[in-house]
């Protein structure tokens, strides 16, 4: 049965990587595969349960006879429920942040960005959009940030040709910026909730390498852009227009929304409650302020929310469903012992976290960074001390898998940055590819070399920082 599960997951990953050719939605593939592999696992779960949870299963039986029904009850009550709790926490967090951005955007809280960066100079424009993308991405997941910034870019840039270049820089900044905080990306959020990293150490370790990975390709893209590009003239707002709030109210909502997200790690550390509760708390406070400030609009039966791009909203929801499917596939691999086998193979034949991160990054470019990074995160457990790992491992290598170890940093960094080597390697790039009808060939020719240089230079910066910390 293990072979059947592995084969099915590999086929699903290949279909996901070739979504642009097959036109089969990868969220559909991931969801269907995740459900099927769990059904296959439950049909022959006795051997896996005795192998992975022998002691807990014996205590669960309490001397009663072992039956297939007892095995299924044990898995449902003690195994699957843990994965379900982790999964629901992350999904609720993503839904909360999506609604926070929706409330802010509907009140025009991001309109000031277009006012600030609006210029005919292509170089100034791309640097301005990249700077704001980076700042926003440290608080929001990379897809939400990309969706927001691409919508703002489309309000400014008129020609599709230049939108492809500037949009690529936005995608790179969103992915790299999201890698600097534990709430900036789905994968970093997961590695934090797993207990592998702490927010302060994570940001301190990856901020500089990620910044290098942003600056290098952005500088190379800026050299391509002309001094003057055609821009869309802003819409004139007439006196008495109440579709958006006054500036001071927009700033208030923006500070509450974005500042509240930044406070979530502190909320978790103080209360020990899941991060999604902090996000829901921020959303609740923001919604109350939103309704108070829009009291006149509510009384006059005007719509509370402005129209947004449905294509980008659909992409955000599809990404959540895709994450659910991948998580189900990875959890089955853990329960069948596949991850343990991969771990032993890596320890014996690779035994170098930098080589593993480079290999994982290369695979992320061809497949999808969420699928690859989630797999890599669950290959190794978070070790409380070196003695918890295999005694055959040398101490320096084993330290990489402790809390705040280099392994957790590198897989997030390489997954987020190297996933931008091709647009199919990350959900943000795929959203840009569909929105601007951008071909993979064009992206590979013009953007991939720039991302590759930034990724490797950032990796070198991390290596020097790590070397300096050890001296």
Backbone torsions as a table, in degrees:
resi	resn	phi	psi	omega
1	UNK	NA	-31.8	177.9
2	UNK	-60.3	-41.5	179.1
3	UNK	-62.9	-41.4	179.9
4	UNK	-63.9	-41.8	-179.9
5	UNK	-65.5	-45.4	179.8
6	UNK	-62.7	-43.6	-179.8
7	UNK	-61.2	-44.1	-179.5
8	UNK	-63.9	-41.1	179.7
9	UNK	-67.4	-40.6	178.4
10	UNK	-62.5	-43.8	177.7
11	UNK	-60.6	-41.9	179.2
12	UNK	-63.4	-42.6	179.4
13	UNK	-63.3	-37.8	177.7
14	UNK	-66.9	-40.2	176.8
15	UNK	-64.9	-37.6	177.7
16	UNK	-63.9	-42.8	-179.8
17	UNK	-66.1	-25.4	-177.5
18	UNK	-108.3	28.8	179.5
19	UNK	-58.6	-35.6	-178.3
20	UNK	-68.1	-19.8	177.6
21	UNK	-96.4	-43.0	-176.8
22	UNK	-82.0	-24.4	-177.0
23	UNK	61.0	26.6	173.5
24	UNK	-97.8	121.5	-175.9
25	UNK	-57.3	126.0	-176.5
26	UNK	-68.2	-26.7	176.0
27	UNK	-64.8	-39.4	177.5
28	UNK	-63.8	-44.9	179.5
29	UNK	-61.5	-46.5	-177.9
30	UNK	-64.5	-44.8	-179.6
31	UNK	-63.2	-46.8	-178.9
32	UNK	-62.9	-44.6	-179.6
33	UNK	-64.5	-42.0	-179.7
34	UNK	-60.6	-40.5	179.0
35	UNK	-69.7	-43.9	-176.9
36	UNK	-64.1	-43.6	-177.7
37	UNK	-66.9	-31.3	175.8
38	UNK	-70.5	-34.7	175.5
39	UNK	-64.9	-43.3	177.4
40	UNK	-63.1	-40.0	179.6
41	UNK	-63.4	-43.9	-178.7
42	UNK	-66.5	-28.0	-178.7
43	UNK	-70.1	-25.8	179.0
44	UNK	-134.9	52.2	-170.8
45	UNK	-88.9	-10.4	-173.9
46	UNK	-61.6	-49.6	-178.9
47	UNK	-63.3	-41.4	-179.7
48	UNK	-65.9	-38.4	-178.6
49	UNK	-67.3	-43.6	178.5
50	UNK	-64.4	-33.4	-178.6
51	UNK	-75.7	-44.6	-172.7
52	UNK	-92.6	-27.9	-174.9
53	UNK	-136.9	41.8	-175.5
54	UNK	-57.3	-48.6	-176.8
55	UNK	-67.4	-46.0	-179.4
56	UNK	-64.5	-36.3	-179.4
57	UNK	-69.5	-37.0	177.7
58	UNK	-63.8	-42.0	177.6
59	UNK	-66.1	-34.7	179.2
60	UNK	-65.9	-36.8	-179.2
61	UNK	-68.1	-33.1	-179.7
62	UNK	53.8	43.0	176.7
63	UNK	84.7	-6.6	178.8
64	UNK	-77.1	170.8	-175.3
65	UNK	-74.9	142.1	178.1
66	UNK	-78.7	121.6	178.0
67	UNK	-132.3	166.2	178.4
68	UNK	-64.7	-34.1	177.5
69	UNK	-65.7	-39.0	178.3
70	UNK	-64.8	-37.9	178.4
71	UNK	-63.7	-44.8	-179.9
72	UNK	-65.2	-38.7	178.0
73	UNK	-65.3	-39.3	178.7
74	UNK	-63.8	-44.8	-179.5
75	UNK	-64.2	-42.9	-178.1
76	UNK	-65.8	-39.3	-173.9
77	UNK	-88.4	-29.8	-171.2
78	UNK	-120.3	-15.2	-176.9
79	UNK	-112.3	-63.7	-174.8
80	UNK	-65.0	-32.1	-177.3
81	UNK	-63.6	-31.1	178.0
82	UNK	-68.5	-44.4	176.8
83	UNK	-64.6	-39.9	179.4
84	UNK	-62.2	-38.2	179.2
85	UNK	-65.8	-44.7	178.3
86	UNK	-62.4	-42.8	-178.4
87	UNK	-65.3	-45.9	-179.2
88	UNK	-63.7	-36.2	178.5
89	UNK	-61.3	-44.6	-179.0
90	UNK	-70.7	-41.1	179.1
91	UNK	-62.7	-43.9	178.4
92	UNK	-63.4	-37.2	177.2
93	UNK	-62.4	-46.2	-179.4
94	UNK	-64.6	-40.9	177.9
95	UNK	-63.9	-38.4	178.9
96	UNK	-65.3	-45.2	180.0
97	UNK	-66.3	-36.4	176.5
98	UNK	-61.5	-41.2	179.7
99	UNK	-71.8	-33.0	175.8
100	UNK	-61.9	-46.6	178.6
101	UNK	-64.0	-37.8	179.6
102	UNK	-62.8	-42.2	178.7
103	UNK	-64.9	-45.9	-179.8
104	UNK	-63.0	-43.0	-177.7
105	UNK	-68.5	-36.6	-179.5
106	UNK	-67.2	-22.8	177.9
107	UNK	-97.5	9.6	176.9
108	UNK	71.3	25.5	-176.5
109	UNK	-71.3	-15.7	179.0
110	UNK	-106.3	5.1	-179.0
111	UNK	-64.8	-27.5	-178.9
112	UNK	-63.5	-25.2	179.2
113	UNK	-63.8	-46.2	178.9
114	UNK	-64.0	-34.5	178.8
115	UNK	-68.1	-35.5	-177.4
116	UNK	-76.9	-45.4	-172.5
117	UNK	-89.7	-7.7	-177.4
118	UNK	-63.4	113.0	-179.5
119	UNK	-158.6	154.9	177.4
120	UNK	-81.9	-15.0	179.4
121	UNK	-77.5	113.8	-175.8
122	UNK	-61.2	-37.2	-178.2
123	UNK	-68.3	-45.2	178.4
124	UNK	-63.9	-37.4	-177.9
125	UNK	-64.9	-46.8	-176.9
126	UNK	-67.2	-38.0	178.3
127	UNK	-66.9	-38.1	178.3
128	UNK	-65.3	-46.0	179.4
129	UNK	-65.7	-39.5	178.5
130	UNK	-65.3	-40.0	179.6
131	UNK	-62.3	-46.9	179.3
132	UNK	-67.9	-36.5	177.1
133	UNK	-60.8	-43.8	179.6
134	UNK	-63.1	-43.9	-179.1
135	UNK	-64.9	-40.3	-179.1
136	UNK	-73.7	-35.1	-174.6
137	UNK	-67.6	-20.9	178.4
138	UNK	-71.5	-18.3	178.7
139	UNK	-103.0	-31.9	-176.0
140	UNK	-110.9	157.8	174.3
141	UNK	-65.8	156.0	-170.1
142	UNK	-62.8	-35.2	-179.3
143	UNK	-68.5	-44.5	178.5
144	UNK	-60.3	-41.8	177.3
145	UNK	-62.5	-45.6	-179.2
146	UNK	-63.1	-44.4	178.9
147	UNK	-57.7	-45.7	-179.7
148	UNK	-63.0	-49.0	-174.6
149	UNK	-71.7	-32.5	176.0
150	UNK	-66.9	-37.1	176.5
151	UNK	-64.3	-40.7	178.0
152	UNK	-66.9	-39.2	179.0
153	UNK	-62.2	-39.5	-178.6
154	UNK	-69.0	-18.3	174.8
155	UNK	-80.5	-12.5	-176.1
156	UNK	-110.7	-54.2	-171.3
157	UNK	-85.7	130.8	-175.2
158	UNK	-91.0	-42.1	-173.2
159	UNK	-86.8	134.8	179.6
160	UNK	-62.9	-35.3	-178.5
161	UNK	-56.2	-47.0	-178.6
162	UNK	-78.0	-27.5	175.6
163	UNK	-64.0	-32.1	177.2
164	UNK	-64.6	-43.7	179.0
165	UNK	-67.2	-51.5	-177.2
166	UNK	-67.1	-38.6	177.0
167	UNK	-62.2	-36.6	177.0
168	UNK	-63.4	-41.6	177.3
169	UNK	-63.8	-36.8	177.7
170	UNK	-64.9	-43.4	179.1
171	UNK	-60.6	-44.4	179.3
172	UNK	-62.4	-45.4	-179.1
173	UNK	-65.1	-38.4	-179.7
174	UNK	-65.9	-43.9	-179.7
175	UNK	-69.0	-44.8	-178.8
176	UNK	-70.6	-40.2	177.8
177	UNK	-64.7	-36.8	177.5
178	UNK	-65.1	-21.9	-179.8
179	UNK	-79.4	-3.1	-176.2
180	UNK	-93.6	-14.0	179.6
181	UNK	-133.2	159.8	-177.5
182	UNK	-75.6	-12.1	178.5
183	UNK	-109.9	7.8	-174.6
184	UNK	-91.5	-6.2	-177.6
185	UNK	-155.9	153.0	179.0
186	UNK	-60.1	-42.5	-176.8
187	UNK	-69.9	-41.0	178.1
188	UNK	-68.2	-34.7	175.1
189	UNK	-63.0	-41.2	-179.3
190	UNK	-67.8	-42.5	-178.8
191	UNK	-67.8	-27.6	175.7
192	UNK	-72.9	-48.0	-179.9
193	UNK	-65.3	-23.2	175.8
194	UNK	-73.7	-17.4	-179.8
195	UNK	90.9	15.9	-177.4
196	UNK	-83.9	-24.7	-178.4
197	UNK	-138.0	161.8	171.0
198	UNK	-111.8	148.6	-173.0
199	UNK	-56.7	-45.6	-175.6
200	UNK	-65.8	-48.2	-179.6
201	UNK	-64.6	-38.4	-179.5
202	UNK	-61.4	-47.7	-179.6
203	UNK	-66.7	-42.1	-179.8
204	UNK	-63.1	-32.4	-177.2
205	UNK	-79.8	-33.2	-171.4
206	UNK	-110.2	-6.4	-176.7
207	UNK	-62.0	-49.3	-177.5
208	UNK	-69.4	-47.8	176.0
209	UNK	-58.4	-41.0	179.3
210	UNK	-66.8	-36.2	178.3
211	UNK	-64.0	-40.7	176.2
212	UNK	-62.1	-42.4	-179.8
213	UNK	-66.8	-19.6	175.9
214	UNK	-87.0	-47.5	-172.9
215	UNK	-65.4	-43.7	-174.5
216	UNK	-61.5	-56.9	-179.7
217	UNK	-66.1	-32.8	178.7
218	UNK	-64.7	-41.4	177.9
219	UNK	-63.3	-38.9	178.9
220	UNK	-70.4	-36.7	177.1
221	UNK	-68.7	-39.1	-179.1
222	UNK	-61.8	-30.8	179.1
223	UNK	-67.4	-23.8	-178.8
224	UNK	-80.7	-31.6	-174.4
225	UNK	-71.3	145.1	-179.3
226	UNK	-78.1	169.8	178.0
227	UNK	-69.9	-28.2	-178.2
228	UNK	-133.4	127.0	175.0
229	UNK	-128.2	157.1	179.6
230	UNK	-77.9	129.3	-180.0
231	UNK	-120.8	160.1	179.6
232	UNK	-86.2	130.8	-179.5
233	UNK	-68.6	138.8	-179.3
234	UNK	-67.0	150.4	177.9
235	UNK	-73.7	131.5	179.8
236	UNK	-76.8	126.6	180.0
237	UNK	-96.2	120.7	-178.3
238	UNK	-81.3	158.6	-179.0
239	UNK	-65.9	133.8	-178.7
240	UNK	94.4	-2.5	178.5
241	UNK	-71.4	120.4	-176.4
242	UNK	-109.7	23.1	179.7
243	UNK	-72.3	-24.9	176.8
244	UNK	-126.2	160.3	-178.4
245	UNK	-82.5	161.0	172.0
246	UNK	-60.4	161.5	-173.6
247	UNK	-58.6	-43.7	-176.2
248	UNK	-64.9	-32.8	177.7
249	UNK	-74.2	-36.5	175.3
250	UNK	-61.3	-44.1	179.6
251	UNK	-63.6	-39.9	178.9
252	UNK	-60.7	-48.0	178.8
253	UNK	-63.8	-39.4	-179.3
254	UNK	-64.2	-42.1	179.5
255	UNK	-65.6	-42.0	179.5
256	UNK	-65.5	-44.6	-177.6
257	UNK	-68.5	-55.5	-177.1
258	UNK	-73.4	-39.7	177.3
259	UNK	-65.5	-35.8	177.6
260	UNK	-64.3	-39.9	177.0
261	UNK	-62.8	-39.4	178.8
262	UNK	-65.1	-24.8	-178.6
263	UNK	-83.2	-9.4	-175.1
264	UNK	-58.5	-46.5	177.1
265	UNK	-57.3	-38.2	177.0
266	UNK	-66.6	-40.9	176.2
267	UNK	-57.1	-44.0	179.8
268	UNK	-66.3	-40.8	-178.5
269	UNK	-67.1	-36.1	-177.9
270	UNK	-77.0	-45.8	-173.3
271	UNK	-95.9	-20.2	-174.3
272	UNK	63.7	15.2	175.8
273	UNK	-84.8	156.7	-177.9
274	UNK	-59.9	150.7	-178.5
275	UNK	-59.7	-29.7	-176.5
276	UNK	-65.8	-26.3	176.2
277	UNK	-67.5	-37.5	175.7
278	UNK	-64.1	-41.3	178.4
279	UNK	-65.0	-40.4	177.9
280	UNK	-66.4	-34.5	176.9
281	UNK	-64.3	-44.6	177.6
282	UNK	-61.4	-43.7	179.7
283	UNK	-61.8	-41.2	179.6
284	UNK	-62.5	-46.9	178.6
285	UNK	-62.4	-41.4	-178.8
286	UNK	-65.1	-40.4	179.8
287	UNK	-65.9	-37.3	177.8
288	UNK	-63.1	-47.1	178.1
289	UNK	-63.4	-37.9	179.4
290	UNK	-60.0	-44.6	-177.9
291	UNK	-73.5	-33.6	177.0
292	UNK	-66.4	-45.2	-177.1
293	UNK	-72.9	-22.5	178.6
294	UNK	-104.2	29.5	-176.0
295	UNK	-59.1	-43.4	-178.3
296	UNK	-64.0	-40.7	179.5
297	UNK	-64.8	-37.5	179.2
298	UNK	-66.6	-43.6	-178.7
299	UNK	-65.9	-29.5	-179.6
300	UNK	-92.3	8.9	178.3
301	UNK	60.4	27.8	173.7
302	UNK	-81.6	152.4	-179.9
303	UNK	-64.6	139.3	-178.8
304	UNK	-79.0	-23.9	-174.8
305	UNK	-120.3	137.2	175.1
306	UNK	-78.7	157.6	178.1
307	UNK	-68.6	138.3	176.5
308	UNK	-123.8	170.3	-177.1
309	UNK	-70.2	111.3	-177.0
310	UNK	-65.0	-29.4	179.9
311	UNK	-61.9	-43.2	-179.3
312	UNK	-72.3	-36.5	176.5
313	UNK	-62.2	-42.1	178.4
314	UNK	-62.8	-38.8	178.8
315	UNK	-62.5	-38.4	179.8
316	UNK	-65.0	-44.6	179.2
317	UNK	-66.2	-38.6	178.7
318	UNK	-63.9	-35.5	179.2
319	UNK	-65.3	-39.0	177.8
320	UNK	-63.1	-44.4	178.8
321	UNK	-65.4	-35.8	177.1
322	UNK	-63.8	-43.1	178.5
323	UNK	-61.5	-40.7	178.5
324	UNK	-58.9	-46.5	-179.4
325	UNK	-63.2	-44.6	179.6
326	UNK	-63.9	-40.3	179.6
327	UNK	-61.7	-40.6	177.9
328	UNK	-63.6	-40.3	178.2
329	UNK	-63.8	-44.7	-178.7
330	UNK	-65.5	-40.6	-179.4
331	UNK	-63.1	-36.4	175.9
332	UNK	-65.1	-40.2	178.4
333	UNK	-61.7	-34.3	177.0
334	UNK	-67.3	-46.2	-175.1
335	UNK	-70.9	-25.1	178.2
336	UNK	-87.8	-4.8	180.0
337	UNK	85.5	7.1	179.8
338	UNK	-65.1	-41.4	-179.9
339	UNK	-62.9	-37.5	178.3
340	UNK	-64.8	-38.3	177.5
341	UNK	-65.8	-41.7	177.2
342	UNK	-63.3	-39.2	178.7
343	UNK	-60.7	-46.7	179.9
344	UNK	-62.8	-38.3	179.2
345	UNK	-66.1	-42.7	178.9
346	UNK	-64.3	-40.7	179.6
347	UNK	-63.8	-35.5	-175.7
348	UNK	-83.2	-40.4	-169.9
349	UNK	-105.2	-24.2	-179.9
350	UNK	-106.5	-62.9	173.3
351	UNK	56.7	35.7	178.0
352	UNK	-153.7	119.5	-174.2
353	UNK	-70.8	-28.0	178.5
354	UNK	-70.4	-41.2	177.0
355	UNK	-64.7	-41.3	178.7
356	UNK	-62.7	-40.6	-179.2
357	UNK	-69.0	-37.8	178.0
358	UNK	-66.3	-44.0	178.8
359	UNK	-63.2	-41.1	179.3
360	UNK	-66.2	-37.5	177.5
361	UNK	-64.4	-40.7	178.4
362	UNK	-63.7	-40.1	178.2
363	UNK	-67.6	-36.4	180.0
364	UNK	-60.7	-35.8	-179.3
365	UNK	-64.9	-34.0	-177.6
366	UNK	-89.7	-30.2	-176.2
367	UNK	-101.6	-100.1	177.1
368	UNK	-163.4	130.8	-172.3
369	UNK	-65.6	-30.3	178.7
370	UNK	-63.4	-47.9	-179.1
371	UNK	-63.5	-44.1	-176.5
372	UNK	-70.0	-45.1	-177.0
373	UNK	-68.5	-41.2	176.9
374	UNK	-60.4	-38.0	176.2
375	UNK	-64.5	-46.2	-178.2
376	UNK	-65.2	-36.8	179.7
377	UNK	-61.5	-37.0	-174.8
378	UNK	-92.6	2.0	175.1
379	UNK	-67.2	-41.9	-177.8
380	UNK	-112.1	141.3	172.0
381	UNK	-80.2	162.0	175.1
382	UNK	-81.3	112.9	-175.3
383	UNK	-83.5	133.9	177.0
384	UNK	-74.7	-32.6	173.9
385	UNK	-154.9	170.4	-175.4
386	UNK	-63.1	-32.2	-178.1
387	UNK	-65.6	-19.6	179.1
388	UNK	-74.3	-16.8	178.8
389	UNK	-92.2	-178.4	-178.5
390	UNK	-63.4	134.1	-179.4
391	UNK	-67.4	-14.2	-179.8
392	UNK	-80.5	-13.0	-178.8
393	UNK	-77.8	141.8	176.2
394	UNK	-74.1	150.7	-172.1
395	UNK	-60.4	-38.7	-177.6
396	UNK	-64.0	-44.0	178.9
397	UNK	-67.6	-40.0	-177.1
398	UNK	-66.4	-29.7	-179.6
399	UNK	-64.7	-19.4	-179.3
400	UNK	-66.7	-17.4	-175.6
401	UNK	-106.9	7.8	173.1
402	UNK	-77.7	174.9	174.8
403	UNK	-60.2	133.2	-175.6
404	UNK	64.6	24.7	176.7
405	UNK	-73.8	161.3	-176.3
406	UNK	-65.0	-27.3	-178.6
407	UNK	-60.3	-43.9	-178.1
408	UNK	-66.7	-36.9	177.6
409	UNK	-65.7	-46.5	-172.3
410	UNK	-70.1	-36.0	-179.2
411	UNK	-70.4	-33.5	176.0
412	UNK	-70.0	-45.9	-178.9
413	UNK	-61.8	-51.4	-177.6
414	UNK	-66.8	-37.3	179.4
415	UNK	-64.8	-43.8	-178.5
416	UNK	-72.0	-42.8	-175.4
417	UNK	-80.0	-51.9	-178.0
418	UNK	-67.6	-21.4	174.8
419	UNK	-64.1	-16.3	177.9
420	UNK	-88.0	-0.4	178.5
421	UNK	-61.5	-32.9	175.0
422	UNK	-133.5	149.6	-178.7
423	UNK	-66.5	-21.7	179.1
424	UNK	-81.5	-3.9	-178.3
425	UNK	-85.6	-5.7	178.8
426	UNK	-153.8	153.2	-175.8
427	UNK	-67.6	-28.3	178.7
428	UNK	-67.9	-45.0	178.7
429	UNK	-63.6	-36.8	179.3
430	UNK	-69.2	-36.4	176.3
431	UNK	-63.5	-40.9	176.8
432	UNK	-65.1	-42.0	-178.7
433	UNK	-60.8	-40.6	-179.9
434	UNK	-75.5	-37.4	-176.8
435	UNK	-68.7	-39.7	-176.1
436	UNK	-105.3	7.1	-178.7
437	UNK	52.5	46.1	-178.0
438	UNK	-87.9	136.4	-179.1
439	UNK	-88.5	153.3	177.1
440	UNK	-65.8	-35.1	-179.7
441	UNK	-62.1	-44.5	178.7
442	UNK	-62.1	-44.5	-178.5
443	UNK	-64.5	-44.0	-179.0
444	UNK	-63.3	-35.1	-177.8
445	UNK	-75.8	-41.6	-171.3
446	UNK	-100.8	-31.7	-172.3
447	UNK	-105.5	-39.1	-173.5
448	UNK	-56.4	-45.2	178.8
449	UNK	-60.1	-34.7	-179.6
450	UNK	-70.2	-41.6	177.9
451	UNK	-66.0	-40.8	-179.8
452	UNK	-60.4	-43.3	179.1
453	UNK	-63.9	-44.7	179.1
454	UNK	-63.9	-39.5	179.8
455	UNK	-62.8	-48.5	-177.3
456	UNK	-68.3	-38.1	176.9
457	UNK	-65.5	-41.4	176.8
458	UNK	-63.9	-38.2	176.9
459	UNK	-63.9	-38.5	176.1
460	UNK	-64.8	-38.0	177.6
461	UNK	-64.1	-42.1	178.0
462	UNK	-62.3	-41.0	179.7
463	UNK	-62.0	-43.2	180.0
464	UNK	-67.4	-39.3	176.9
465	UNK	-63.0	-43.5	178.7
466	UNK	-64.3	-40.9	179.5
467	UNK	-64.7	-40.6	-179.3
468	UNK	-67.7	-36.3	179.4
469	UNK	-67.6	-29.0	-178.7
470	UNK	-81.5	-20.4	-178.0
471	UNK	-74.4	NA	NA
